Amino acid sequence: MIEDKSPYYEYTPANVLENESFKLYCNRSILMDKIIPFNRPDITFMNKKTKNTFLIVIAVPNTHNLAKTITDKQNKYQQLANEICAMWKQKAAQVIPIVISSMGVILGSLSQSLTRLNLHPNTYIQLQKSVILDTCSIVRNFLNYK
């Protein structure tokens, strides 16, 4: 869907990307007939041909909160997934949490999430690198704060 192959840290996603097979929303609220408290997943990816939707939610908690964050994200967005199936006439809508601790620690469920998205199994290495570099940047900025 994207022709430009710029590095991830220079890429600014568009709110909506679409072609004849796929639709992708980035950080956009999903309006429903009824009020749903958690209606803004980080990424919403819809396969128009197979009628499958993935609600991708991303979190970078502290290491001791990893398992709790994964469970919380799945529970919060499950109602939205159910409503998307009904309203958009999808075969399935899945909540896929992408959770890496601020120190780069991951759980086994991350590899399952990457597999469900049909991403390369080693994608977690790039994710870890990005999280660790950003954590270092935050700490460096804090220590230089005057």
PyMOL commands that set and color helices and strands:
alter all, ss='L'
color gray80, all
select helices_A, chain A and resi 8-10+63-87+108-116+123-143
alter helices_A, ss='H'
color red, helices_A
select strands_A, chain A and resi 16-18+22-26+43-47+52-59+92-99
alter strands_A, ss='S'
color yellow, strands_A
deselect
rebuild
show_as cartoon
